[in-house]
Amino acid sequence: MEFSCTATRSADRVVLTVAGDVDLAAHGVFQTDLDQAWDADCDLVIDCSRITFLDSMGLRVLVHAMQRASTHGRDIALAAPSEPVQRVLDLAGIRTLFTEIGPVADAGTETGSAS
């Protein structure tokens, strides 16, 4: 499935909705989209419910976001992580480092999107 990423912002958080395969080919776009949508001035929610594949490079983007949030005193949560996301987090032994929440509704106005 083709990668896509859309960001919405509300007063207190950015929700990044990620879909498709998050792999070597897509990780650069994912990182760029995340950096453009979220400057660590609020909390971040990454909606992982539509991710169909996640490899180590996609995992790297998630870990980098978690480290950035921690550095800035912000929270990061993974919303409704799909089975592929759960599997990779479990295999890496870091699933408990992320807060997992249920599905999120539209968080506000769209701030960007990529394919």
N, C-alpha and C positions, 0 to 999 in steps of 0.2 A: 504494500500500500504506500502511496506517495506521502511524503512528509509534509505536514503543515503545522503552523504555529500562529496562534492569534492571542493578543493580549487585550485585557479589559482592565480598567482602573476604577476604583472607588476611592473614597476618602482615606480608607485605612489599609488598603491592600491592592496588589496587582494579581490578577488571575491570568496565568499563561496556560492556554488550552493547546495541548500537543496531540497530534494524531499521526498515525502511520508508523513507518519504520524509522527509528532513531538509531542510526548506525554510522559507520565511518563516512559515508557519503553525505549524511545530513547533519552530523554533529556541529560542523562549523556554522551552518545556518542557524541551528538551534542556539548555539552560544551567542551569536550575533543578535538574534531576535530577543533573547533573554536580556542581554546587556542593554539593548535599546529600550526595552519596555520597563526595566526595573533597575533603578540606580541605588537601591538599598535604603531609600528614604521612607519605606513602609514595609509591611509584611508581604510575603510572596506565597501564593498558592499555585502549584503546578498541577493542572488537571491531567492526570495520566490515564484516564479511563479509555481513551481511544488509541493508545500506543499499542501497535500490533507486534513490534519487535524492538528490543533494546539490547545493544551490545556494550562493550566496555567503553567505547568513546561516548555513547549517550550517557552511560553511568558517570563518566568523568564530568560531564556538564552538570549533572545533578549534584555531585559531591562538591564541585566548585561553587555552585549556588548556595549550598548549605554552609560552606566555609565563609563565604562572603556575608551571608545573613548573620552568622555568629559574630564575625568581626564588627559588624555594625549594630549589634544588639537587636536584630530583627528575627522574626520567626519565619520559618519556611514549613510548608505542609504539602504533602502529596495527596491530591484528591482522587479517591476511587482508583487506586493503582490497578491496572489490568494484570492479568496473570503473567504475561511476559515481564512486566516490571517487577512484580513480586518475586518471580523466580530469580531474576538477576540480582536483586537486592539480597535475597536469601543466600544465593551462591557466593556473593561477595562478603557475606556476614555482616552487613551494615543496615539491614532493614530497620532495626530498632533505633538507629540514629535519626531516622526521619519520623516526623509526626504524620500519621495517616488519618485522613478525614473522609467523610462520605462525599457524594457528588455535590458539586457546587452549581448554583444557579448563576445566571448572568450577573456579573459583578458591577457593571457600570458601562462606561463608554469605551468603545474600541479604541485602542491606542496604536495598533499596528497589526500587520499580518504578513505572512510570508508563505511561499510554497516550497 
